[in-house]
């Protein structure tokens, strides 16, 4: 069995990062969604995952349970240049900025939860959130200027052609749209291009069709089913 298991596409930022890599690689991997924060989900994950969390990639007898590790595994199976840039130096920078996203940007994560289909007023602009936005603005602009104009792998993404770096920043791109956060210049152009990527458009439609909701309140997260239209 070769299956990628994710949480809700609308809310699970850690799931959609490797999912984008899985889809771009075109390896014919089956997909399954386990909606988060339901008792049956927790029980199911305890049965199949070493961490009882998503994402999880099952590849024959191998289980890989972490988003960056899944991305790297898929990259080894995909054709060169599909997941990471072909050039060694640009590939190293792409991995560096992906790791920065993987481990950082706590303020924007905490203040602006991912909700692809949602539109929400911007939260209070704290110094920490402002610093995260400034770093993303500067990084995306600089990467587009330095690496995005590569003529060997042209495209509108951070390193020209799509790479895993774009997968790792995609959930943040959606947060800028959901909360109406400010971006200008090359960073704004990059975010717009990421949202027009056909693979994201597919994911966006799937997220919009999901029947589950997640809310955040003083007592923590809660989840439920949307009421049918009509």
C-alpha positions as CSV (number, residue, x, y, z in Angstrom):
1,X,0.0,0.0,0.0
2,X,1.2,3.5,-0.9
3,X,-1.0,6.1,0.8
4,X,-0.7,9.7,2.1
5,X,-2.9,10.4,5.1
6,X,-3.7,14.0,5.9
7,X,-5.9,16.0,8.2
8,X,-8.5,18.5,6.9
9,X,-7.1,20.2,3.8
10,X,-8.7,23.5,4.9
11,X,-7.0,23.6,8.3
12,X,-4.0,21.2,8.4
13,X,-1.1,23.3,7.3
14,X,1.3,20.5,8.1
15,X,-0.6,18.1,5.9
16,X,-0.8,20.3,2.7
17,X,2.9,21.0,2.6
18,X,3.9,17.4,1.9
19,X,0.7,16.8,0.0
20,X,1.7,19.4,-2.6
21,X,5.0,17.5,-3.0
22,X,3.2,14.2,-3.3
23,X,0.9,15.5,-6.0
24,X,3.7,17.3,-7.9
25,X,5.8,14.2,-7.9
26,X,3.1,12.2,-9.6
27,X,3.9,8.9,-8.0
28,X,0.3,7.5,-8.0
29,X,0.0,7.7,-4.2
30,X,-3.4,7.1,-2.8
31,X,-4.8,9.9,-0.5
32,X,-7.0,9.7,2.6
33,X,-8.3,12.5,4.8
34,X,-8.8,12.0,8.6
35,X,-10.7,15.0,9.9
36,X,-9.0,16.5,13.0
37,X,-10.4,16.7,16.5
38,X,-12.9,14.0,16.3
39,X,-12.7,11.0,18.8
40,X,-12.7,8.5,16.0
41,X,-9.8,10.3,14.3
42,X,-7.6,10.0,17.3
43,X,-8.4,6.3,17.7
44,X,-7.7,5.7,14.0
45,X,-4.4,7.6,14.2
46,X,-3.3,5.7,17.2
47,X,-3.8,2.5,15.2
48,X,-1.7,3.5,12.2
49,X,0.8,6.3,13.1
50,X,3.8,6.2,15.5
51,X,2.9,9.7,16.7
52,X,-0.9,9.5,16.4
53,X,-0.6,12.6,14.2
54,X,-0.9,13.6,10.5
55,X,0.6,13.8,8.0
56,X,1.7,10.2,7.4
57,X,3.0,8.5,4.3
58,X,2.7,4.7,4.1
59,X,5.0,3.3,1.4
60,X,4.8,-0.5,1.4
61,X,6.1,-1.5,4.8
62,X,7.6,1.9,5.5
63,X,5.9,4.6,7.6
64,X,7.1,8.2,7.4
65,X,5.3,10.6,9.8
66,X,6.9,14.0,9.5
67,X,6.2,16.6,6.8
68,X,9.8,17.5,5.9
69,X,10.8,13.8,6.0
70,X,7.9,12.9,3.7
71,X,8.9,15.7,1.3
72,X,12.5,14.5,1.2
73,X,11.5,10.9,0.6
74,X,9.2,11.9,-2.3
75,X,12.0,14.1,-3.7
76,X,14.3,11.1,-3.9
77,X,11.7,9.2,-6.0
78,X,10.7,12.1,-8.3
79,X,12.6,13.3,-11.3
80,X,15.4,15.8,-10.7
81,X,14.1,19.3,-10.4
82,X,10.5,18.3,-9.6
83,X,10.7,18.8,-5.8
84,X,13.9,20.8,-5.2
85,X,15.8,23.0,-7.6
86,X,18.4,21.2,-9.8
87,X,21.2,23.6,-9.0
88,X,23.1,22.6,-5.8
89,X,23.4,26.2,-4.4
90,X,19.8,27.1,-5.1
91,X,18.7,23.7,-3.7
92,X,20.6,24.4,-0.5
93,X,18.9,27.8,-0.1
94,X,15.5,26.3,-0.8
95,X,16.1,23.8,1.9
96,X,17.3,26.5,4.3
97,X,14.2,28.7,3.9
98,X,11.9,25.6,4.1
99,X,13.6,24.7,7.4
100,X,13.1,28.3,8.6
101,X,9.4,27.9,7.9
102,X,9.3,24.5,9.5
103,X,10.8,25.8,12.8
104,X,9.8,29.4,12.9
105,X,7.2,32.1,12.4
106,X,5.4,31.3,15.7
107,X,3.6,34.6,15.8
108,X,1.8,34.4,12.5
109,X,1.0,30.7,13.2
110,X,-0.6,31.5,16.5
111,X,-2.4,34.7,15.5
112,X,-3.6,33.6,12.1
113,X,-4.7,29.9,12.0
114,X,-4.9,28.5,8.5
115,X,-8.4,28.5,7.1
116,X,-8.2,28.4,3.3
117,X,-11.9,29.1,2.7
118,X,-12.2,31.6,5.5
119,X,-12.0,35.4,5.4
120,X,-11.4,37.0,8.8
121,X,-10.4,40.5,10.0
122,X,-6.7,40.9,10.8
123,X,-5.7,40.3,14.4
124,X,-4.0,42.8,16.6
125,X,-0.7,43.7,15.0
126,X,1.7,42.8,17.8
127,X,5.5,43.4,17.4
128,X,6.0,39.7,17.0
129,X,3.4,39.4,14.2
130,X,4.8,42.5,12.5
131,X,8.3,41.0,12.6
132,X,7.1,37.8,11.0
133,X,5.3,39.7,8.2
134,X,8.4,41.9,7.6
135,X,10.6,38.8,7.4
136,X,8.3,37.1,4.9
137,X,8.0,40.3,2.8
138,X,11.8,40.6,2.7
139,X,12.5,36.9,2.1
140,X,10.0,36.4,-0.7
141,X,11.1,39.6,-2.4
142,X,14.8,38.7,-2.1
143,X,14.3,35.1,-3.3
144,X,12.3,36.3,-6.3
145,X,15.0,38.9,-7.1
146,X,18.0,36.5,-6.6
147,X,16.7,33.1,-7.6
148,X,13.2,33.5,-9.1
149,X,14.5,34.9,-12.4
150,X,16.4,31.8,-13.2
151,X,16.3,31.2,-16.9
152,X,17.0,27.5,-16.7
153,X,13.9,26.8,-14.5
154,X,11.6,29.8,-15.2
155,X,8.4,30.4,-13.3
156,X,6.7,32.7,-10.9
157,X,7.7,30.9,-7.7
158,X,10.5,31.5,-5.2
159,X,13.1,29.7,-7.2
160,X,11.5,30.2,-10.6
161,X,10.0,26.8,-11.2
162,X,7.8,25.4,-8.3
163,X,9.8,23.7,-5.5
164,X,9.2,22.3,-2.1
165,X,10.0,25.7,-0.7
166,X,6.7,26.9,-2.2
167,X,4.9,24.0,-0.6
168,X,6.2,25.0,2.8
169,X,5.2,28.6,2.5
170,X,1.8,27.9,0.9
171,X,-0.1,27.8,4.2
172,X,1.3,31.2,5.1
173,X,0.4,32.6,1.7
174,X,-3.2,31.5,2.4
175,X,-3.1,33.2,5.8
176,X,-2.2,36.5,4.2
177,X,-5.3,36.2,2.1
178,X,-7.6,34.9,4.8
179,X,-6.6,37.7,7.3
180,X,-6.0,40.5,4.7
181,X,-2.3,40.9,5.9
182,X,-0.2,43.4,4.0
183,X,2.3,42.5,1.2
184,X,3.8,44.6,-1.5
185,X,5.9,44.4,-4.6
186,X,7.6,41.1,-5.6
187,X,6.3,39.4,-2.4
188,X,2.7,40.2,-3.3
189,X,3.2,39.1,-6.9
190,X,4.7,35.8,-5.6
191,X,1.7,35.2,-3.2
192,X,-0.7,35.9,-6.1
193,X,1.1,33.4,-8.3
194,X,1.1,30.7,-5.6
195,X,-2.7,31.1,-5.3
196,X,-3.1,30.7,-9.0
197,X,-1.1,27.5,-9.3
198,X,-3.4,24.8,-10.7
199,X,-2.5,22.3,-8.0
200,X,-3.4,24.9,-5.3
201,X,-6.7,25.7,-7.1
202,X,-7.5,22.0,-6.9
203,X,-6.7,21.9,-3.2
204,X,-8.6,25.0,-2.6
205,X,-11.7,23.5,-4.2
206,X,-11.3,20.4,-2.1
207,X,-11.0,22.4,1.0
208,X,-14.1,24.4,0.2
209,X,-16.1,21.2,-0.2
210,X,-15.0,19.6,3.1
211,X,-18.0,19.1,5.5
212,X,-16.0,19.7,8.7
213,X,-15.3,22.9,10.7
214,X,-12.7,23.7,13.4
215,X,-13.0,26.6,15.8
216,X,-10.6,28.1,18.3
217,X,-11.9,29.4,21.6
218,X,-10.9,30.1,25.2
219,X,-11.2,26.4,26.0
220,X,-9.2,25.2,23.0
221,X,-10.2,23.7,19.7
222,X,-13.5,22.2,18.8
223,X,-14.8,20.5,15.7
224,X,-18.0,19.5,14.0
225,X,-19.9,19.0,10.8
226,X,-21.3,21.8,8.7
227,X,-25.1,21.8,8.2
228,X,-26.2,20.7,4.8
229,X,-27.3,23.6,2.5
230,X,-31.1,24.2,2.6
